[in-house]
């Protein structure tokens, strides 16, 4: 874990190991259909989610989705969200709605 002083947002580098093989393209398609997740894909512009993209937004931004060759069935991705909105306020609302 690396902590970087920023005014807003949390950013995470996430590595997953799935039970079965899944490609980075499949993960992009699944996440693109998921409410409140915005997949950022623009390799020509070297675009990936930045904390400034998430400020004041409810969405979780996911990018740099790629195969992780260090483990079997591995996927890695970069995730950014506004920790005040999504991490605190919106999560409380979504939890209450489920109850």
PAKEMI-354802 format. One line per field, with one value per residue: residue number from 1; x, y, z of N, C-alpha, C, O in turn. Coordinates in nm, 3 decimals. Layout:
<pts>
n	[NUM | ...] $
n.c1	[X | ...] $
n.c2	[Y | ...] $
n.c3	[Z | ...] $
ca.c1	[X | ...] $
ca.c2	[Y | ...] $
ca.c3	[Z | ...] $
c.c1	[X | ...] $
c.c2	[Y | ...] $
c.c3	[Z | ...] $
o.c1	[X | ...] $
o.c2	[Y | ...] $
o.c3	[Z | ...] $
</pts>
This chain:
<pts>
n	[1 | 2 | 3 | 4 | 5 | 6 | 7 | 8 | 9 | 10 | 11 | 12 | 13 | 14 | 15 | 16 | 17 | 18 | 19 | 20 | 21 | 22 | 23 | 24 | 25 | 26 | 27 | 28 | 29 | 30 | 31 | 32 | 33 | 34 | 35 | 36 | 37 | 38 | 39 | 40 | 41 | 42 | 43 | 44 | 45 | 46 | 47 | 48 | 49 | 50 | 51 | 52 | 53 | 54 | 55 | 56 | 57 | 58 | 59 | 60 | 61 | 62 | 63 | 64 | 65 | 66 | 67 | 68 | 69 | 70 | 71 | 72 | 73 | 74 | 75 | 76 | 77 | 78 | 79 | 80 | 81 | 82 | 83 | 84 | 85 | 86 | 87 | 88 | 89 | 90 | 91 | 92 | 93 | 94 | 95 | 96 | 97 | 98 | 99] $
n.c1	[0.085 | 0.059 | 0.052 | -0.058 | -0.056 | -0.346 | -0.618 | -0.869 | -1.037 | -0.962 | -0.718 | -0.648 | -0.436 | -0.527 | -0.504 | -0.629 | -0.712 | -0.877 | -1.116 | -1.152 | -1.016 | -1.025 | -1.049 | -0.892 | -1.047 | -1.302 | -1.346 | -1.353 | -1.590 | -1.784 | -1.761 | -1.826 | -2.098 | -2.193 | -2.375 | -2.290 | -2.019 | -1.749 | -1.572 | -1.255 | -1.102 | -0.865 | -0.620 | -0.467 | -0.443 | -0.318 | -0.481 | -0.603 | -0.782 | -0.795 | -0.751 | -0.868 | -1.068 | -1.262 | -1.353 | -1.622 | -1.802 | -2.023 | -1.960 | -1.744 | -1.427 | -1.258 | -0.967 | -0.686 | -0.708 | -0.589 | -0.426 | -0.276 | 0.020 | 0.170 | 0.043 | -0.167 | -0.462 | -0.486 | -0.577 | -0.524 | -0.592 | -0.664 | -0.814 | -1.027 | -1.196 | -1.417 | -1.364 | -1.515 | -1.774 | -1.851 | -1.724 | -1.816 | -2.070 | -2.249 | -2.229 | -2.349 | -2.613 | -2.678 | -2.656 | -2.861 | -3.081 | -3.080 | -3.151] $
n.c2	[-0.117 | 0.215 | 0.539 | 0.845 | 1.192 | 1.345 | 1.566 | 1.460 | 1.153 | 0.801 | 0.578 | 0.269 | -0.003 | -0.300 | -0.649 | -0.948 | -1.294 | -1.529 | -1.804 | -1.935 | -1.900 | -1.573 | -1.313 | -0.990 | -0.830 | -0.946 | -0.882 | -0.601 | -0.572 | -0.680 | -0.510 | -0.268 | -0.288 | -0.268 | -0.095 | 0.235 | 0.207 | 0.323 | 0.249 | 0.327 | 0.354 | 0.422 | 0.373 | 0.502 | 0.763 | 0.724 | 0.712 | 0.686 | 0.623 | 0.904 | 1.073 | 1.332 | 1.293 | 1.162 | 1.330 | 1.454 | 1.282 | 1.000 | 0.762 | 0.475 | 0.462 | 0.270 | 0.142 | 0.059 | -0.218 | -0.535 | -0.845 | -1.025 | -1.156 | -1.269 | -1.446 | -1.739 | -1.717 | -1.442 | -1.097 | -0.752 | -0.418 | -0.063 | 0.143 | 0.411 | 0.627 | 0.874 | 0.916 | 1.039 | 1.078 | 0.823 | 0.642 | 0.700 | 0.859 | 0.777 | 0.496 | 0.448 | 0.525 | 0.341 | 0.100 | 0.132 | 0.135 | -0.129 | -0.263] $
n.c3	[0.000 | -0.087 | 0.022 | -0.093 | -0.073 | -0.151 | -0.232 | -0.267 | -0.335 | -0.367 | -0.485 | -0.633 | -0.708 | -0.834 | -0.815 | -0.937 | -0.894 | -1.069 | -1.063 | -1.305 | -1.638 | -1.763 | -1.995 | -2.036 | -2.201 | -2.166 | -1.897 | -1.916 | -2.069 | -1.894 | -1.668 | -1.792 | -1.825 | -1.572 | -1.329 | -1.225 | -1.261 | -1.444 | -1.718 | -1.826 | -2.121 | -2.341 | -2.510 | -2.706 | -2.623 | -2.389 | -2.164 | -1.835 | -1.527 | -1.312 | -0.996 | -1.010 | -1.198 | -1.055 | -0.857 | -0.674 | -0.795 | -0.830 | -0.952 | -0.992 | -1.122 | -1.359 | -1.501 | -1.719 | -1.744 | -1.758 | -1.856 | -1.595 | -1.584 | -1.386 | -1.222 | -1.234 | -1.424 | -1.386 | -1.343 | -1.373 | -1.261 | -1.249 | -1.015 | -0.928 | -0.705 | -0.561 | -0.237 | -0.039 | -0.142 | -0.273 | -0.103 | 0.153 | 0.193 | -0.027 | -0.012 | 0.237 | 0.182 | -0.024 | 0.116 | 0.306 | 0.132 | 0.046 | 0.277] $
ca.c1	[0.000 | 0.130 | -0.037 | -0.016 | -0.143 | -0.432 | -0.731 | -0.990 | -1.031 | -0.871 | -0.676 | -0.597 | -0.392 | -0.589 | -0.470 | -0.725 | -0.693 | -1.010 | -1.121 | -1.135 | -0.952 | -1.109 | -0.960 | -0.909 | -1.162 | -1.424 | -1.361 | -1.398 | -1.731 | -1.865 | -1.761 | -1.894 | -2.242 | -2.223 | -2.415 | -2.200 | -1.878 | -1.711 | -1.446 | -1.178 | -1.015 | -0.820 | -0.476 | -0.400 | -0.416 | -0.263 | -0.576 | -0.641 | -0.853 | -0.717 | -0.834 | -0.946 | -1.186 | -1.360 | -1.396 | -1.763 | -1.877 | -2.063 | -1.909 | -1.610 | -1.358 | -1.169 | -0.889 | -0.565 | -0.748 | -0.500 | -0.390 | -0.165 | 0.092 | 0.246 | -0.034 | -0.261 | -0.595 | -0.473 | -0.620 | -0.491 | -0.665 | -0.646 | -0.948 | -1.030 | -1.329 | -1.423 | -1.384 | -1.618 | -1.906 | -1.875 | -1.672 | -1.887 | -2.211 | -2.328 | -2.235 | -2.449 | -2.744 | -2.700 | -2.678 | -2.996 | -3.177 | -3.085 | -3.217] $
ca.c2	[0.000 | 0.342 | 0.652 | 0.967 | 1.300 | 1.411 | 1.630 | 1.380 | 1.025 | 0.691 | 0.506 | 0.136 | -0.099 | -0.424 | -0.772 | -1.053 | -1.428 | -1.587 | -1.950 | -1.980 | -1.799 | -1.468 | -1.218 | -0.849 | -0.780 | -0.991 | -0.801 | -0.468 | -0.580 | -0.702 | -0.387 | -0.162 | -0.308 | -0.259 | 0.041 | 0.322 | 0.184 | 0.379 | 0.193 | 0.425 | 0.283 | 0.500 | 0.351 | 0.597 | 0.884 | 0.676 | 0.756 | 0.597 | 0.701 | 0.991 | 1.125 | 1.449 | 1.245 | 1.110 | 1.432 | 1.491 | 1.187 | 0.876 | 0.646 | 0.421 | 0.463 | 0.154 | 0.145 | -0.024 | -0.358 | -0.617 | -0.976 | -1.027 | -1.278 | -1.318 | -1.552 | -1.807 | -1.654 | -1.312 | -0.972 | -0.635 | -0.297 | 0.058 | 0.186 | 0.541 | 0.677 | 0.982 | 0.846 | 1.105 | 1.048 | 0.680 | 0.568 | 0.727 | 0.898 | 0.693 | 0.360 | 0.446 | 0.529 | 0.214 | -0.003 | 0.154 | 0.093 | -0.276 | -0.310] $
ca.c3	[0.000 | -0.094 | 0.048 | -0.160 | -0.027 | -0.249 | -0.166 | -0.282 | -0.408 | -0.338 | -0.604 | -0.598 | -0.808 | -0.788 | -0.887 | -0.907 | -0.949 | -1.084 | -1.065 | -1.444 | -1.722 | -1.818 | -2.061 | -2.000 | -2.278 | -2.098 | -1.776 | -1.961 | -2.109 | -1.773 | -1.588 | -1.867 | -1.808 | -1.430 | -1.291 | -1.147 | -1.293 | -1.573 | -1.767 | -1.902 | -2.215 | -2.456 | -2.513 | -2.795 | -2.545 | -2.263 | -2.062 | -1.726 | -1.426 | -1.225 | -0.886 | -1.052 | -1.270 | -0.960 | -0.761 | -0.678 | -0.878 | -0.762 | -1.023 | -0.968 | -1.250 | -1.370 | -1.623 | -1.726 | -1.722 | -1.841 | -1.803 | -1.500 | -1.618 | -1.271 | -1.157 | -1.322 | -1.430 | -1.321 | -1.405 | -1.293 | -1.301 | -1.171 | -0.975 | -0.861 | -0.668 | -0.462 | -0.110 | 0.042 | -0.200 | -0.287 | 0.011 | 0.278 | 0.180 | -0.118 | 0.041 | 0.344 | 0.116 | -0.094 | 0.218 | 0.360 | 0.031 | 0.044 | 0.399] $
c.c1	[0.089 | 0.029 | 0.022 | -0.109 | -0.216 | -0.552 | -0.857 | -0.955 | -0.930 | -0.840 | -0.614 | -0.548 | -0.438 | -0.547 | -0.566 | -0.676 | -0.829 | -1.002 | -1.100 | -1.070 | -1.056 | -1.014 | -0.987 | -1.027 | -1.295 | -1.451 | -1.410 | -1.547 | -1.822 | -1.875 | -1.833 | -2.045 | -2.287 | -2.259 | -2.309 | -2.052 | -1.852 | -1.574 | -1.379 | -1.079 | -0.986 | -0.669 | -0.401 | -0.363 | -0.351 | -0.350 | -0.598 | -0.704 | -0.757 | -0.808 | -0.920 | -1.071 | -1.298 | -1.418 | -1.543 | -1.852 | -1.910 | -2.003 | -1.773 | -1.547 | -1.255 | -1.096 | -0.767 | -0.595 | -0.663 | -0.474 | -0.270 | -0.093 | 0.171 | 0.174 | -0.129 | -0.397 | -0.594 | -0.519 | -0.573 | -0.566 | -0.634 | -0.785 | -0.938 | -1.174 | -1.315 | -1.458 | -1.488 | -1.756 | -1.934 | -1.835 | -1.750 | -2.036 | -2.292 | -2.336 | -2.338 | -2.590 | -2.774 | -2.724 | -2.818 | -3.103 | -3.190 | -3.159 | -3.365] $
c.c2	[0.124 | 0.453 | 0.776 | 1.078 | 1.367 | 1.467 | 1.545 | 1.252 | 0.927 | 0.624 | 0.374 | 0.063 | -0.235 | -0.539 | -0.881 | -1.186 | -1.494 | -1.739 | -2.006 | -1.867 | -1.700 | -1.364 | -1.076 | -0.789 | -0.822 | -0.909 | -0.661 | -0.470 | -0.596 | -0.573 | -0.273 | -0.170 | -0.289 | -0.115 | 0.108 | 0.287 | 0.240 | 0.324 | 0.297 | 0.349 | 0.376 | 0.490 | 0.449 | 0.726 | 0.850 | 0.723 | 0.647 | 0.683 | 0.780 | 1.041 | 1.245 | 1.409 | 1.208 | 1.216 | 1.470 | 1.398 | 1.063 | 0.752 | 0.602 | 0.408 | 0.350 | 0.163 | 0.055 | -0.170 | -0.443 | -0.751 | -0.960 | -1.159 | -1.336 | -1.430 | -1.615 | -1.739 | -1.516 | -1.196 | -0.860 | -0.514 | -0.183 | 0.115 | 0.317 | 0.575 | 0.789 | 0.919 | 0.912 | 1.070 | 0.899 | 0.605 | 0.588 | 0.749 | 0.803 | 0.550 | 0.348 | 0.444 | 0.395 | 0.100 | 0.010 | 0.110 | -0.059 | -0.332 | -0.284] $
c.c3	[0.000 | -0.074 | -0.016 | -0.116 | -0.144 | -0.174 | -0.167 | -0.355 | -0.349 | -0.470 | -0.560 | -0.722 | -0.758 | -0.878 | -0.841 | -0.963 | -0.950 | -1.086 | -1.205 | -1.523 | -1.773 | -1.878 | -2.012 | -2.076 | -2.215 | -1.972 | -1.811 | -1.996 | -1.988 | -1.693 | -1.658 | -1.852 | -1.663 | -1.394 | -1.202 | -1.159 | -1.431 | -1.610 | -1.857 | -1.989 | -2.332 | -2.466 | -2.603 | -2.722 | -2.410 | -2.146 | -1.959 | -1.617 | -1.337 | -1.112 | -0.926 | -1.129 | -1.174 | -0.867 | -0.781 | -0.758 | -0.797 | -0.827 | -0.969 | -1.107 | -1.252 | -1.504 | -1.613 | -1.694 | -1.817 | -1.775 | -1.709 | -1.519 | -1.502 | -1.196 | -1.259 | -1.312 | -1.365 | -1.408 | -1.314 | -1.348 | -1.206 | -1.143 | -0.897 | -0.826 | -0.567 | -0.328 | -0.020 | -0.011 | -0.203 | -0.161 | 0.139 | 0.253 | 0.094 | -0.069 | 0.151 | 0.284 | 0.049 | 0.004 | 0.276 | 0.261 | 0.025 | 0.165 | 0.389] $
o.c1	[0.183 | -0.070 | 0.140 | -0.231 | -0.155 | -0.584 | -0.941 | -0.856 | -0.828 | -0.926 | -0.539 | -0.612 | -0.395 | -0.552 | -0.583 | -0.608 | -0.891 | -0.896 | -1.038 | -1.070 | -1.162 | -0.910 | -1.092 | -1.100 | -1.389 | -1.565 | -1.499 | -1.621 | -1.927 | -1.984 | -1.895 | -2.114 | -2.406 | -2.183 | -2.249 | -1.970 | -1.925 | -1.475 | -1.440 | -0.985 | -1.075 | -0.597 | -0.283 | -0.264 | -0.332 | -0.299 | -0.611 | -0.681 | -0.654 | -0.929 | -1.033 | -1.171 | -1.416 | -1.521 | -1.583 | -1.967 | -1.835 | -1.996 | -1.699 | -1.606 | -1.175 | -1.157 | -0.748 | -0.518 | -0.666 | -0.496 | -0.174 | -0.140 | 0.233 | 0.236 | -0.166 | -0.442 | -0.690 | -0.502 | -0.580 | -0.599 | -0.583 | -0.864 | -0.852 | -1.265 | -1.216 | -1.570 | -1.542 | -1.846 | -2.029 | -1.906 | -1.749 | -2.118 | -2.394 | -2.440 | -2.409 | -2.676 | -2.884 | -2.806 | -2.887 | -3.204 | -3.299 | -3.223 | -3.439] $
o.c2	[0.134 | 0.460 | 0.807 | 1.061 | 1.436 | 1.421 | 1.556 | 1.244 | 0.965 | 0.613 | 0.369 | 0.068 | -0.280 | -0.529 | -0.903 | -1.191 | -1.513 | -1.797 | -2.111 | -1.752 | -1.739 | -1.332 | -1.047 | -0.707 | -0.743 | -0.872 | -0.608 | -0.379 | -0.531 | -0.531 | -0.190 | -0.068 | -0.294 | -0.023 | 0.044 | 0.331 | 0.210 | 0.349 | 0.347 | 0.288 | 0.405 | 0.585 | 0.477 | 0.790 | 0.939 | 0.768 | 0.529 | 0.804 | 0.729 | 1.050 | 1.257 | 1.481 | 1.220 | 1.193 | 1.511 | 1.431 | 1.024 | 0.647 | 0.680 | 0.350 | 0.337 | 0.189 | -0.016 | -0.237 | -0.426 | -0.770 | -0.889 | -1.264 | -1.441 | -1.501 | -1.552 | -1.706 | -1.478 | -1.197 | -0.871 | -0.510 | -0.205 | 0.134 | 0.332 | 0.554 | 0.798 | 0.873 | 0.846 | 1.035 | 0.852 | 0.514 | 0.500 | 0.665 | 0.752 | 0.486 | 0.247 | 0.370 | 0.342 | 0.012 | -0.091 | 0.053 | -0.111 | -0.437 | -0.317] $
o.c3	[0.079 | -0.146 | 0.003 | -0.120 | -0.225 | -0.064 | -0.078 | -0.427 | -0.290 | -0.558 | -0.463 | -0.827 | -0.652 | -1.000 | -0.721 | -1.065 | -0.845 | -1.108 | -1.222 | -1.479 | -1.821 | -1.819 | -1.954 | -2.021 | -2.211 | -1.944 | -1.744 | -1.957 | -1.982 | -1.653 | -1.593 | -1.864 | -1.634 | -1.424 | -1.116 | -1.079 | -1.526 | -1.542 | -1.951 | -1.939 | -2.412 | -2.434 | -2.579 | -2.756 | -2.327 | -2.043 | -1.993 | -1.614 | -1.292 | -1.131 | -0.880 | -1.126 | -1.208 | -0.805 | -0.890 | -0.785 | -0.708 | -0.763 | -0.910 | -1.198 | -1.160 | -1.607 | -1.514 | -1.625 | -1.938 | -1.655 | -1.741 | -1.474 | -1.516 | -1.117 | -1.358 | -1.202 | -1.298 | -1.530 | -1.192 | -1.467 | -1.096 | -1.235 | -0.810 | -0.906 | -0.495 | -0.309 | 0.068 | 0.067 | -0.141 | -0.117 | 0.225 | 0.290 | 0.140 | -0.083 | 0.159 | 0.330 | 0.064 | -0.023 | 0.294 | 0.301 | 0.002 | 0.155 | 0.482] $
</pts>
